[in-house]
Amino acid sequence: DSRSVEKPRSIGIVSPKKTLAMAIAFLLGLLIPISIIYLINFFNNKIEDKDEVEQNTKAPVLGEISYVKKDTSPIVVQKGSRSIVAEQFRVIRTSISFTKPGHSPRIILVTSHRPEEGKSFTSLNLAASYALLNKKVVVLEFDLRKPRLSIAVDVHADTGISNFLAGSTTEVSNILHEVPGFEQRFWLLPAGPIPPNPAELILGENMKKLMDELNKKFDYIIFDTPPYGLVTDSSLLAAHADISVVV
């Protein structure tokens, strides 16, 4: 007891509408990755390139140092070295010479905001780059609270800067150590025993005597200092420096 009211016919797909589905899928394919990329960039608090530094500060950018895996030696600037990092240190050395028209800064302070940002690595290789110019250079391990520089170059010293500033030794030559491979042009002044009052020692009268002695002996003096964001030592030492370099 049935009958055909109307013959069946095809009018194509009724739902979902293909054009609308493709349009929505295309928009979602754009919006989702764009949103993810925006959120990643929004929460990123790292400095990606030197343009960000130049845009957000008035401090001049002296150069860039590429990140490389640790080498067997902490000093990558050697005679005849042509690696990328060695050339970058030479660029920084040249940039420093142009910071003060008329004369090149002789006393250079190296610091950073936090630990483990490459201050000691920069100090050593910057000093090495000056030593290759046949200049006498000394690096002062002024991180008196946590000295690491002398360990990096395998110098084991019982006396150092803290002893001289405290007055227990009066001869700078007794606490100087030559860094091998630079024909007596590269020297290190180790920190010595960790003192209880580094800031007071830096402000003492023996600090001026130390600088007077070193100025007579060396063409360039480089301070390897603790982070300025944690202690005041680097700020106090800046009074003796011609230029401060922040890594």
C-alpha positions as CSV (number, residue, x, y, z in Angstrom):
1,D,0.0,0.0,0.0
2,S,2.6,2.6,-1.1
3,R,3.0,4.7,-4.1
4,S,5.6,7.2,-5.4
5,V,4.6,10.8,-4.8
6,E,7.6,12.3,-6.6
7,K,10.5,10.7,-8.6
8,P,13.9,10.9,-6.7
9,R,16.4,13.3,-8.0
10,S,19.9,14.5,-7.0
11,I,20.7,18.1,-6.2
12,G,24.3,17.5,-4.9
13,I,25.6,17.6,-1.4
14,V,23.3,19.5,0.9
15,S,25.5,19.5,4.1
16,P,28.2,20.3,4.9
17,K,28.7,23.1,2.4
18,K,32.1,22.4,0.8
19,T,33.0,26.0,0.1
20,L,32.2,27.2,3.6
21,A,34.1,24.2,5.2
22,M,37.2,24.9,3.0
23,A,37.1,28.6,3.9
24,I,36.8,27.9,7.7
25,A,39.6,25.4,7.5
26,F,41.8,27.8,5.6
27,L,41.2,30.6,8.2
28,L,41.9,28.2,11.1
29,G,45.1,27.0,9.3
30,L,46.3,30.7,9.4
31,L,45.0,31.8,12.7
32,I,46.2,28.9,14.9
33,P,49.9,29.0,13.9
34,I,49.9,32.8,13.9
35,S,48.5,32.8,17.4
36,I,51.0,30.2,18.6
37,I,53.9,32.2,17.1
38,Y,52.6,35.4,18.6
39,L,52.3,33.9,22.1
40,I,55.9,32.4,21.8
41,N,57.3,35.8,20.9
42,F,55.1,37.6,23.5
43,F,56.5,35.5,26.4
44,N,60.1,35.4,25.0
45,N,62.4,37.4,27.3
46,K,65.7,36.7,25.4
47,I,67.7,39.0,23.3
48,E,67.7,37.5,19.9
49,D,70.0,39.9,18.0
50,K,71.8,43.2,18.4
51,D,69.0,45.2,16.8
52,E,67.0,44.7,20.0
53,V,69.8,46.1,22.1
54,E,70.2,49.1,19.8
55,Q,66.5,49.8,19.8
56,N,66.1,49.6,23.6
57,T,69.2,51.2,24.9
58,K,71.6,54.1,24.1
59,A,74.6,52.0,24.8
60,P,76.7,51.3,21.6
61,V,77.0,47.7,20.5
62,L,80.7,46.9,20.1
63,G,80.2,43.5,18.5
64,E,78.8,40.0,18.7
65,I,80.3,36.8,19.9
66,S,78.9,33.6,18.4
67,Y,78.0,30.7,20.7
68,V,80.3,27.7,20.2
69,K,80.7,24.5,22.2
70,K,83.5,24.7,24.8
71,D,86.9,24.2,23.3
72,T,89.8,22.5,25.0
73,S,91.3,26.0,25.7
74,P,89.4,29.0,27.0
75,I,91.5,31.2,24.8
76,V,90.4,31.0,21.2
77,V,92.3,34.0,20.0
78,Q,95.7,32.6,19.1
79,K,98.5,33.6,16.7
80,G,97.3,32.7,13.2
81,S,93.7,31.8,14.4
82,R,91.0,32.5,11.8
83,S,88.0,31.1,13.5
84,I,84.7,33.1,13.5
85,V,85.0,33.8,17.2
86,A,88.6,35.0,17.0
87,E,87.7,37.4,14.2
88,Q,84.7,38.7,16.3
89,F,87.0,39.5,19.2
90,R,89.3,41.4,16.8
91,V,86.2,43.4,15.6
92,I,85.4,44.2,19.3
93,R,89.0,45.3,19.9
94,T,88.8,47.6,16.9
95,S,85.4,49.0,18.1
96,I,86.8,49.7,21.5
97,S,89.6,51.8,20.0
98,F,87.0,54.0,18.3
99,T,84.8,54.7,21.4
100,K,87.0,57.6,22.6
101,P,88.3,59.8,19.8
102,G,91.9,60.8,20.2
103,H,93.0,57.9,22.3
104,S,92.3,54.2,22.6
105,P,91.0,53.1,26.1
106,R,93.8,51.3,28.0
107,I,91.9,50.2,31.1
108,I,88.9,48.0,30.1
109,L,86.3,46.7,32.6
110,V,84.3,43.6,31.6
111,T,81.1,42.8,33.5
112,S,77.6,41.5,32.9
113,H,74.2,41.4,34.7
114,R,74.3,37.8,35.9
115,P,76.8,35.0,36.4
116,E,77.6,32.6,33.6
117,E,77.3,35.1,30.8
118,G,80.9,34.9,29.5
119,K,82.8,37.6,31.3
120,S,85.9,35.6,32.0
121,F,85.9,34.2,28.4
122,T,85.6,37.7,27.0
123,S,88.3,39.1,29.3
124,L,90.8,36.4,28.4
125,N,90.3,36.5,24.6
126,L,90.1,40.3,24.5
127,A,93.4,40.4,26.3
128,A,94.8,37.8,23.9
129,S,93.8,40.0,20.9
130,Y,95.8,42.9,22.3
131,A,98.8,40.7,23.1
132,L,98.9,39.7,19.4
133,L,99.4,43.4,18.6
134,N,102.8,43.1,20.5
135,K,101.2,45.0,23.5
136,K,101.8,44.0,27.1
137,V,98.4,43.1,28.7
138,V,97.4,42.0,32.2
139,V,94.0,40.6,33.2
140,L,93.0,41.3,36.8
141,E,90.8,38.6,38.3
142,F,88.6,41.0,40.3
143,D,85.8,38.5,41.0
144,L,87.2,38.2,44.5
145,R,84.1,36.4,45.8
146,K,84.0,33.6,43.2
147,P,87.3,33.5,41.2
148,R,87.3,31.3,38.2
149,L,89.7,32.9,35.7
150,S,92.9,31.4,37.2
151,I,91.4,28.0,37.1
152,A,90.5,28.4,33.4
153,V,94.1,29.1,32.5
154,D,95.5,26.5,34.9
155,V,97.2,29.1,37.3
156,H,97.3,28.0,40.9
157,A,98.3,30.9,43.1
158,D,98.2,31.2,46.9
159,T,98.6,35.0,46.8
160,G,96.9,37.6,44.6
161,I,95.0,40.8,44.4
162,S,93.3,40.4,47.8
163,N,96.8,40.0,49.5
164,F,98.1,43.2,47.8
165,L,95.0,45.2,48.7
166,A,95.1,43.9,52.3
167,G,98.8,44.9,52.6
168,S,100.2,41.5,53.2
169,T,102.4,41.8,50.1
170,T,103.8,45.0,48.5
171,E,105.4,43.7,45.3
172,V,103.1,43.3,42.3
173,S,105.7,41.3,40.4
174,N,105.4,38.5,43.1
175,I,101.8,37.9,42.2
176,L,101.9,38.2,38.4
177,H,101.6,35.0,36.4
178,E,102.5,34.7,32.7
179,V,99.9,33.1,30.4
180,P,102.0,30.8,28.2
181,G,102.0,31.1,24.4
182,F,102.2,34.9,24.1
183,E,106.0,35.6,24.5
184,Q,105.6,37.4,27.9
185,R,103.0,39.8,26.6
186,F,100.0,38.3,28.4
187,W,99.9,38.2,32.2
188,L,97.3,37.3,34.8
189,L,96.9,38.8,38.3
190,P,94.9,36.2,40.2
191,A,92.3,37.0,42.9
192,G,94.1,35.3,45.7
193,P,92.4,34.1,48.9
194,I,88.7,35.0,49.1
195,P,88.4,38.0,51.4
196,P,85.5,38.8,53.8
197,N,85.3,42.5,52.6
198,P,86.0,42.8,48.9
199,A,84.3,46.2,48.5
200,E,86.3,47.7,51.3
201,L,89.5,46.4,49.8
202,I,88.7,48.0,46.5
203,L,88.0,51.3,48.1
204,G,91.3,51.2,50.1
205,E,94.4,53.2,49.4
206,N,96.3,50.1,48.1
207,M,94.0,50.0,45.1
208,K,95.6,53.2,43.8
209,K,99.1,51.8,44.4
210,L,98.2,48.7,42.4
211,M,96.9,50.7,39.5
212,D,100.0,53.0,39.5
213,E,102.3,49.9,39.4
214,L,100.3,48.2,36.6
215,N,100.2,51.4,34.5
216,K,103.9,51.5,34.5
217,K,104.3,47.9,33.4
218,F,101.5,47.3,30.9
219,D,100.0,48.8,27.8
220,Y,96.5,47.5,28.5
221,I,94.7,46.5,31.8
222,I,91.6,44.4,31.7
223,F,89.3,44.0,34.8
224,D,87.4,40.7,35.0
225,T,84.7,41.7,37.5
226,P,81.6,40.1,39.2
227,P,78.1,40.8,37.9
228,Y,77.0,44.3,38.5
229,G,73.4,43.1,39.2
230,L,74.5,41.2,42.3
231,V,77.4,43.1,44.0
232,T,78.8,46.6,43.9
233,D,82.4,45.7,43.0
234,S,82.2,46.4,39.3
235,S,80.6,49.8,40.0
236,L,83.5,50.7,42.3
237,L,86.1,49.5,39.8
238,A,84.5,51.5,37.0
239,A,86.1,54.6,38.6
240,H,89.5,53.2,37.5
241,A,88.5,52.1,34.0
242,D,88.4,54.0,30.7
243,I,85.5,52.0,29.4
244,S,83.1,49.4,30.7
245,V,82.0,46.5,28.5
246,V,78.8,44.6,29.4
247,V,78.6,41.1,28.1
